[in-house]
Amino acid sequence: MKTFYSILYCTIRPNLDEKVSIGIFMGDEQSFRFEYSSDKLAVIKNLFSESAFNSIKLHLRSLSNLSQECKTDTMHAYKGRRIFREEYFSYLSRYAQNLITYSEPIRIDVDITEPIFTKLFEKFVFRFPQPAEHTIKPIEKARRTLSKTIAEFVNFDVELRTDDIPGLLVPAKIWFIGKNDVKVTGESKDFNGVTHFIQQQINAHMFLIEKIRETKEGKHGHFFFIGDEPSKDQKENHKLWKAVKESRILDLVPTDEIERVERYMLEHGVEPLFK
């Protein structure tokens, strides 16, 4: 068994050989693992100039990307060259004397497993980085749900043109649109975003709705707007939400009440505007 590991360091003061461990590489003849600590990198950021820190980040990200690129190749080849070998890191330990340096590879008589790698990482580098959990925002969840539950009643992600809605200056997109005796539309917005972007998007949407209302089928249309109330601490965002809520044109629906939209589609026999 030829398992080895090499520790990566950030050099703080070369003249004093002062350095901080930042990552670790572990490999054998068949597989390898590489990880660096973005948390620790953030902690030591102020010890470097801006250009030096950017150089370190670029180096670590490049090495991380390269390791992922080669991971499926048991020969650890990149552009025809084998690179992730013990000899390679031995070479780096002697000749890489820049902001990133490497320890001489150390052999250990173990298999590469996630628990072993984690233990080494936490012993020599930092606490092991936890995978970021992707939390689905309520607005995203509502959009996903409605994209399935009302799919038979409307068209989604439609670009409307002057031929569809007279008076439009340029094509305009809308999340969903359908019809019964009147036009039925839907749009959504996360009111926690950047205020002036939200304002611009609401204004553009209102212009589109006004043009739809000028058509025969749109005069008494139903215009849903999906969105949740932001914190009152976000004063400008809350004003925009309140303006939509108090609108006599838009029907503001919180994300936990989207069954109202589903019920409307069923009760009013809504059909897609475009076949």
Secondary structure as UniProt FT lines:
FT   STRAND          3..13
FT   HELIX           14..16
FT   STRAND          18..27
FT   STRAND          32..36
FT   HELIX           38..43
FT   HELIX           45..47
FT   HELIX           50..70
FT   TURN            71..72
FT   TURN            74..75
FT   STRAND          77..78
FT   TURN            79..80
FT   STRAND          81..82
FT   HELIX           86..95
FT   STRAND          100..102
FT   STRAND          106..108
FT   HELIX           114..124
FT   HELIX           138..149
FT   TURN            150..153
FT   STRAND          155..160
FT   TURN            162..164
FT   TURN            166..167
FT   STRAND          172..179
FT   STRAND          183..188
FT   TURN            191..192
FT   HELIX           195..213
FT   TURN            216..220
FT   STRAND          222..226
FT   TURN            232..233
FT   HELIX           235..245
FT   STRAND          250..253
FT   HELIX           255..257
FT   HELIX           259..267
FT   TURN            268..269
FT   STRAND          271..272
//
